[in-house]
């Protein structure tokens, strides 16, 4: 098993190229099931989750030609509609094949999902919406078995709470449904917007893109023909590198980034004393030698993203004063607190709220990653901790960060990947 060895205290400088967004690429890969023709995707991040979902398409019978950042996918040859446990258990986003498989083939079996253990993320909202569209749903033997022999029917879907995955699944299902579907309380994340734009550009009439209400006119089962899709920049990767600049007091430039998508991270870092220089597709962080404390609450886009909470906690650990961080989306997303405290942070946790009292220094220790974003928070803290820190279980990092150690090394970090001795 790999781990990262990081010698803290190195000043960073230079520029880093932001990769395509994993969370945009995954639903777009799933959406290719809606087509029986070749689809080309570009700017894919080179991460494990992408390779896992492409492997699932291959297992279903699709043809995939994948290099590091480009995939040519032809799902005209799909001959199975069963997404097996061995693949789905590795990555929660595999549940996104449920909507398109059901819409195109009228039946499917999808294993109940796995992924990061950051809390319960039930798929009941997905299933209730599909039932409202005429599907018969049964959960048996760890699988969701769905059937709509005469095709899905357009329906009015009202989500009780905002769900990104649920919105994406139902948008894909509605694209091939018979009649008009209305999705109320839809998610408006940039990744959802790009999925809707991809389907719209294939000829589906979608009204309300970027708003909480989507109106979709289905094609009555006719497969779509997609144009080439370039995946949008990863806003979470971008935010993570901004935090790297802030915590190490380093000037770093991010290239190929959408600054509008990371507005909340920019605003919070500005409140901590950092400033920025922006162009159309780049941003340079001008850090503050003295970091101010920050108060933040995670919520749905355009609010502060839960996927940036851990990274900001690492930065707040060195601020002058006490920061308060409230996690409102996932109940188990503070598992990194104990590991940051091992590095010398002073963080108190009560329910969904953490109080982070800034310390003067962090000190190296062996730490263990618990999920994807917690992993990056530990790397950020290790960059400034005195001594050599080993970050273990970095397979979490590999799920979502494209060449993290390579990019940090280019910026001047003393970081290398090693293998555990047997």
C-alpha positions as CSV (number, residue, x, y, z in Angstrom):
1,X,0.0,0.0,0.0
2,X,1.3,3.5,-0.9
3,X,1.9,6.4,1.4
4,X,3.2,9.9,1.1
5,X,6.3,11.1,2.8
6,X,6.3,14.9,3.2
7,X,9.0,17.0,4.7
8,X,7.4,20.2,6.0
9,X,8.6,23.8,5.8
10,X,9.2,24.2,2.1
11,X,8.2,27.4,0.4
12,X,6.1,26.9,-2.7
13,X,6.1,28.9,-5.9
14,X,5.2,28.7,-9.5
15,X,2.0,27.6,-11.4
16,X,-0.2,24.5,-11.5
17,X,-2.5,23.3,-14.2
18,X,-6.0,22.4,-12.9
19,X,-7.4,19.1,-14.2
20,X,-10.9,18.3,-15.3
21,X,-13.5,17.9,-12.6
22,X,-14.0,14.4,-11.4
23,X,-17.5,15.2,-10.2
24,X,-18.4,16.6,-13.7
25,X,-16.8,13.7,-15.6
26,X,-18.6,10.9,-13.7
27,X,-22.2,11.8,-14.6
28,X,-21.1,12.7,-18.1
29,X,-19.5,9.3,-18.5
30,X,-22.8,7.7,-17.3
31,X,-24.8,9.9,-19.7
32,X,-23.0,8.3,-22.7
33,X,-25.2,5.3,-22.0
34,X,-28.0,7.4,-23.5
35,X,-26.3,7.2,-26.9
36,X,-25.7,4.2,-29.2
37,X,-23.1,6.2,-31.1
38,X,-19.5,7.1,-30.4
39,X,-18.9,9.9,-27.9
40,X,-15.6,11.7,-27.2
41,X,-14.8,13.2,-23.8
42,X,-11.8,15.4,-23.3
43,X,-10.0,17.0,-20.3
44,X,-10.7,13.9,-18.1
45,X,-8.8,13.8,-14.9
46,X,-6.4,10.9,-14.6
47,X,-7.9,9.5,-11.3
48,X,-9.0,6.1,-10.1
49,X,-12.8,7.0,-10.0
50,X,-12.8,7.8,-13.8
51,X,-11.0,4.5,-14.6
52,X,-13.5,2.6,-12.4
53,X,-16.6,4.0,-14.1
54,X,-15.1,3.4,-17.6
55,X,-14.4,-0.2,-16.5
56,X,-18.0,-0.5,-15.6
57,X,-19.1,0.6,-19.1
58,X,-16.7,-2.1,-20.5
59,X,-18.3,-4.7,-18.3
60,X,-21.7,-3.7,-19.6
61,X,-20.5,-4.3,-23.1
62,X,-19.5,-0.8,-24.1
63,X,-16.4,-0.1,-26.1
64,X,-13.9,2.3,-24.4
65,X,-10.7,3.7,-25.8
66,X,-9.1,5.7,-22.9
67,X,-5.9,7.6,-22.7
68,X,-5.0,9.8,-19.7
69,X,-7.3,12.7,-20.6
70,X,-9.4,11.6,-23.5
71,X,-12.0,8.8,-23.8
72,X,-13.8,7.6,-26.9
73,X,-16.9,5.7,-25.8
74,X,-19.3,3.7,-27.9
75,X,-22.2,2.2,-25.9
76,X,-24.0,0.9,-29.0
77,X,-22.7,-2.5,-28.1
78,X,-24.0,-2.7,-24.5
79,X,-25.3,-6.2,-23.9
80,X,-25.8,-6.2,-20.1
81,X,-27.7,-3.9,-17.8
82,X,-26.3,-5.3,-14.6
83,X,-23.9,-3.1,-12.7
84,X,-22.2,-5.6,-10.4
85,X,-21.1,-5.1,-6.8
86,X,-17.4,-5.6,-7.5
87,X,-17.4,-2.3,-9.4
88,X,-20.1,-0.3,-7.7
89,X,-18.9,-1.0,-4.2
90,X,-15.6,0.8,-5.1
91,X,-17.3,4.1,-6.0
92,X,-20.6,5.6,-4.9
93,X,-21.0,7.5,-8.2
94,X,-21.6,4.2,-10.0
95,X,-25.3,4.6,-9.0
96,X,-25.4,7.3,-11.8
97,X,-25.8,4.5,-14.4
98,X,-29.2,3.6,-12.9
99,X,-31.1,6.4,-14.7
100,X,-29.6,6.1,-18.1
101,X,-29.7,2.3,-18.2
102,X,-33.3,2.2,-17.2
103,X,-34.2,5.0,-19.7
104,X,-32.5,3.4,-22.6
105,X,-33.2,-0.4,-22.0
106,X,-36.3,-0.4,-19.8
107,X,-34.6,-2.5,-17.1
108,X,-31.5,-2.7,-15.1
109,X,-29.9,-4.1,-11.9
110,X,-27.5,-1.8,-10.1
111,X,-25.7,-2.8,-6.9
112,X,-26.2,-0.6,-3.9
113,X,-23.3,1.9,-3.9
114,X,-20.1,2.2,-1.8
115,X,-17.5,5.0,-1.7
116,X,-16.2,7.3,1.1
117,X,-17.5,6.6,4.6
118,X,-18.4,10.2,5.3
119,X,-22.0,9.5,6.3
120,X,-25.3,8.2,5.0
121,X,-26.1,9.3,1.5
122,X,-29.2,7.2,0.8
123,X,-30.5,6.9,-2.8
124,X,-34.2,6.9,-1.8
125,X,-34.7,10.2,-3.5
126,X,-33.4,8.7,-6.8
127,X,-35.7,5.7,-6.4
128,X,-38.9,7.6,-5.5
129,X,-38.4,9.9,-8.5
130,X,-38.0,6.9,-10.9
131,X,-41.1,5.3,-9.4
132,X,-43.0,8.6,-10.1
133,X,-41.8,8.2,-13.7
134,X,-43.5,4.7,-13.9
135,X,-40.6,2.4,-12.9
136,X,-41.1,-0.6,-10.8
137,X,-38.3,-0.7,-8.2
138,X,-37.3,-3.7,-6.0
139,X,-34.3,-3.9,-3.7
140,X,-33.2,-7.5,-3.3
141,X,-29.9,-9.2,-2.6
142,X,-28.0,-5.9,-2.4
143,X,-29.2,-4.7,-5.8
144,X,-31.7,-2.2,-7.1
145,X,-33.8,-3.9,-9.7
146,X,-35.7,-1.4,-11.9
147,X,-38.1,-2.1,-14.7
148,X,-40.1,0.2,-17.1
149,X,-41.0,-2.1,-20.0
150,X,-42.9,0.6,-21.8
151,X,-40.4,3.3,-21.1
152,X,-40.3,6.0,-18.5
153,X,-43.0,8.6,-18.4
154,X,-42.6,12.3,-17.9
155,X,-43.5,13.4,-14.4
156,X,-43.3,16.2,-11.9
157,X,-40.5,15.4,-9.4
158,X,-40.2,17.4,-6.2
159,X,-37.0,16.6,-4.3
160,X,-37.5,17.0,-0.5
161,X,-33.9,18.1,-0.3
162,X,-31.3,19.1,-2.8
163,X,-29.5,16.1,-4.1
164,X,-26.7,16.4,-6.7
165,X,-26.7,12.7,-7.7
166,X,-30.4,12.5,-7.6
167,X,-30.8,15.5,-9.9
168,X,-28.2,14.0,-12.3
169,X,-29.8,10.6,-12.4
170,X,-33.3,12.0,-13.1
171,X,-32.1,14.5,-15.7
172,X,-30.6,11.5,-17.6
173,X,-33.7,9.4,-17.1
174,X,-36.0,12.3,-18.2
175,X,-33.9,12.8,-21.4
176,X,-35.3,9.6,-22.9
177,X,-38.7,9.6,-21.2
178,X,-42.1,9.9,-22.9
179,X,-43.4,13.4,-22.3
180,X,-42.3,16.3,-20.2
181,X,-40.6,16.1,-16.8
182,X,-40.3,18.9,-14.3
183,X,-37.7,18.7,-11.6
184,X,-38.3,21.0,-8.6
185,X,-35.6,21.8,-6.0
186,X,-32.9,20.6,-8.5
187,X,-29.2,21.0,-7.6
188,X,-27.4,23.8,-9.4
189,X,-23.8,22.8,-9.0
190,X,-21.6,23.5,-12.1
191,X,-21.2,19.8,-12.6
192,X,-25.0,19.5,-12.9
193,X,-25.1,22.4,-15.3
194,X,-22.6,20.8,-17.6
195,X,-24.5,17.6,-17.7
196,X,-27.7,19.5,-18.7
197,X,-25.8,21.4,-21.3
198,X,-24.4,18.2,-22.8
199,X,-27.9,16.7,-23.1
200,X,-29.4,19.9,-24.4
201,X,-26.6,20.1,-27.1
202,X,-27.7,16.6,-28.1
203,X,-31.1,18.0,-29.1
204,X,-33.1,17.5,-25.9
205,X,-35.3,20.5,-24.9
206,X,-34.2,21.5,-21.4
207,X,-35.4,24.7,-19.8
208,X,-34.1,26.3,-16.6
209,X,-30.5,25.1,-16.7
210,X,-28.6,26.6,-13.8
211,X,-31.8,27.1,-11.8
212,X,-33.7,25.0,-9.2
213,X,-36.4,24.1,-11.7
214,X,-35.7,22.1,-14.8
215,X,-38.2,21.2,-17.5
216,X,-37.2,18.4,-19.8
217,X,-38.9,17.2,-22.9
218,X,-38.0,13.5,-23.4
219,X,-37.2,11.8,-26.7
220,X,-39.7,8.9,-26.2
221,X,-36.8,6.4,-26.0
222,X,-34.8,7.7,-29.0
223,X,-31.0,7.5,-28.2
224,X,-29.1,10.7,-28.2
225,X,-26.1,11.7,-30.4
226,X,-23.6,13.7,-28.3
227,X,-21.1,16.3,-29.5
228,X,-17.5,16.2,-28.0
229,X,-17.6,17.3,-24.4
230,X,-14.7,19.0,-22.7
231,X,-14.9,18.5,-18.9
232,X,-14.9,21.7,-16.8
233,X,-12.0,22.5,-14.5
234,X,-12.1,20.9,-11.0
235,X,-13.2,23.6,-8.6
236,X,-12.3,21.4,-5.6
237,X,-8.8,20.8,-6.8
238,X,-8.5,24.5,-7.5
239,X,-9.6,25.3,-4.0
240,X,-7.2,22.8,-2.5
241,X,-4.2,24.5,-4.2
242,X,-5.4,27.9,-3.1
243,X,-5.3,26.5,0.4
244,X,-1.8,25.2,-0.2
245,X,-0.7,28.7,-1.0
246,X,-2.5,30.1,2.0
247,X,-1.1,27.6,4.6
248,X,2.5,27.8,3.3
249,X,2.4,31.5,2.8
250,X,3.3,31.0,-0.9
251,X,2.4,32.8,-4.1
252,X,0.9,30.2,-6.4
253,X,-0.8,30.6,-9.8
254,X,-3.6,28.2,-11.0
255,X,-4.1,27.9,-14.7
256,X,-7.1,26.6,-16.6
257,X,-9.5,27.4,-13.8
258,X,-13.1,28.8,-13.7
259,X,-12.9,31.5,-11.0
260,X,-16.7,31.8,-10.8
261,X,-16.9,28.2,-9.6
262,X,-14.6,28.8,-6.7
263,X,-16.0,32.2,-5.6
264,X,-16.8,31.0,-2.0
265,X,-13.3,29.6,-1.5
266,X,-11.9,32.9,-2.7
267,X,-14.2,34.9,-0.5
268,X,-13.3,32.9,2.6
269,X,-9.6,33.1,2.0
270,X,-9.9,36.9,1.4
271,X,-11.6,37.1,4.8
272,X,-8.5,35.3,6.2
273,X,-6.3,38.0,4.8
274,X,-5.3,36.6,1.4
275,X,-5.6,38.6,-1.8
276,X,-5.8,37.5,-5.4
277,X,-5.0,38.4,-9.0
278,X,-7.5,37.0,-11.5
279,X,-7.6,36.6,-15.3
280,X,-10.2,34.9,-17.5
281,X,-8.8,31.4,-16.8
282,X,-6.1,31.9,-14.1
283,X,-5.9,33.0,-10.5
284,X,-2.8,33.9,-8.3
285,X,-3.0,33.8,-4.6
286,X,-1.1,36.4,-2.7
287,X,-1.1,35.0,0.8
288,X,-1.1,36.7,4.2
289,X,1.8,36.2,6.6
290,X,-0.8,36.3,9.4
291,X,-4.0,34.3,8.8
292,X,-7.2,35.5,10.4
293,X,-9.8,33.0,11.7
294,X,-12.7,32.0,9.6
295,X,-16.3,31.0,10.2
296,X,-18.0,28.8,7.6
297,X,-21.0,26.6,7.1
298,X,-21.2,24.0,4.4
299,X,-24.2,24.0,2.2
300,X,-25.2,23.4,-1.4
301,X,-23.8,25.4,-4.3
302,X,-23.4,28.3,-4.5
303,X,-22.7,28.1,-0.8
304,X,-19.5,26.8,0.8
305,X,-18.8,23.3,-0.5
306,X,-18.5,20.4,1.9
307,X,-15.7,19.1,-0.3
308,X,-13.5,22.1,0.9
309,X,-14.3,21.9,4.6
310,X,-11.4,19.7,5.6
311,X,-8.8,21.8,3.6
312,X,-10.0,25.0,5.2
313,X,-9.8,23.4,8.6
314,X,-6.1,22.7,8.0
315,X,-5.6,26.3,7.1
316,X,-7.6,27.5,10.1
317,X,-5.4,25.4,12.4
318,X,-2.6,28.1,11.9
319,X,-4.8,31.2,12.0
320,X,-4.5,33.7,14.8
321,X,-7.7,33.1,16.8
322,X,-10.6,30.7,16.8
323,X,-12.4,29.5,13.8
324,X,-15.8,27.9,13.8
325,X,-16.8,25.3,11.1
326,X,-20.2,23.8,10.8
327,X,-20.9,20.8,8.6
328,X,-24.5,20.6,7.5
329,X,-24.4,18.0,4.7
330,X,-22.6,14.9,6.0
331,X,-22.7,13.7,9.6
332,X,-19.3,11.9,9.6
333,X,-17.3,14.5,7.8
334,X,-15.1,15.4,10.7
335,X,-13.0,12.2,10.8
336,X,-9.9,14.2,9.9
337,X,-10.1,16.2,13.2
338,X,-8.3,13.5,15.3
339,X,-5.6,13.2,12.6
340,X,-5.0,17.0,12.4
341,X,-4.8,17.1,16.2
342,X,-2.0,14.4,15.9
343,X,-0.1,17.0,14.0
344,X,-0.5,19.5,16.8
345,X,-3.7,21.3,15.8
346,X,-6.1,22.3,18.6
347,X,-9.6,21.4,17.3
348,X,-12.6,20.7,19.4
349,X,-15.6,18.9,18.1
350,X,-19.3,18.9,19.2
351,X,-21.8,17.3,16.9
352,X,-21.7,19.1,13.6
353,X,-19.7,22.0,14.8
354,X,-15.9,22.2,15.2
355,X,-13.9,25.0,16.9
356,X,-10.4,25.4,15.6
357,X,-8.1,27.3,17.9
358,X,-5.1,28.4,15.9
359,X,-1.6,27.3,17.0
360,X,1.8,28.7,16.2
361,X,3.2,25.5,14.7
362,X,2.3,22.0,13.5
363,X,4.6,19.0,14.1
364,X,5.2,15.9,12.0
365,X,3.5,12.6,12.8
366,X,2.2,9.5,11.1
367,X,-1.4,10.1,10.1
368,X,-4.1,8.1,8.3
369,X,-6.4,9.4,5.6
370,X,-10.1,8.5,6.2
371,X,-11.7,9.9,3.0
372,X,-10.8,11.8,-0.2
373,X,-10.9,15.4,1.0
374,X,-9.6,14.5,4.5
375,X,-6.6,13.1,2.7
376,X,-5.8,16.5,1.1
377,X,-6.3,18.3,4.4
378,X,-3.6,16.1,5.9
379,X,-1.3,16.8,3.0
380,X,-1.8,20.5,3.4
381,X,-1.0,20.3,7.2
382,X,2.1,18.2,6.5
383,X,3.4,20.8,4.1
384,X,4.0,23.1,7.1
385,X,4.5,20.7,9.9
386,X,8.1,20.6,11.3
387,X,9.7,17.3,10.4
388,X,8.7,14.4,8.2
389,X,5.0,13.4,8.0
390,X,3.8,10.1,6.6
391,X,0.3,10.2,5.2
392,X,-1.1,6.7,4.9
393,X,-4.1,5.2,3.1
394,X,-3.7,7.6,0.2
395,X,-5.8,5.4,-2.1
396,X,-8.5,7.9,-1.1
397,X,-6.4,10.7,-2.7
398,X,-5.9,8.7,-5.8
399,X,-9.7,8.5,-6.3
400,X,-10.0,12.2,-6.9
401,X,-6.7,14.1,-7.2
402,X,-4.8,14.0,-10.5
403,X,-1.0,13.6,-9.7
404,X,-1.2,15.5,-6.5
405,X,2.4,14.7,-5.4
406,X,3.7,15.6,-8.9
407,X,2.0,18.9,-9.0
408,X,3.1,19.8,-5.5
409,X,6.7,18.7,-6.3
410,X,6.7,21.1,-9.3
411,X,5.6,23.9,-6.9
412,X,8.6,23.1,-4.6
413,X,7.2,20.7,-2.0
414,X,9.4,17.9,-0.6
415,X,6.9,15.1,-1.1
416,X,7.3,11.5,-2.5
417,X,5.2,8.4,-2.8
418,X,6.5,5.3,-1.1
419,X,5.3,1.8,-0.5
420,X,4.7,0.3,2.9
421,X,7.2,-2.4,3.8
422,X,5.7,-5.8,4.1
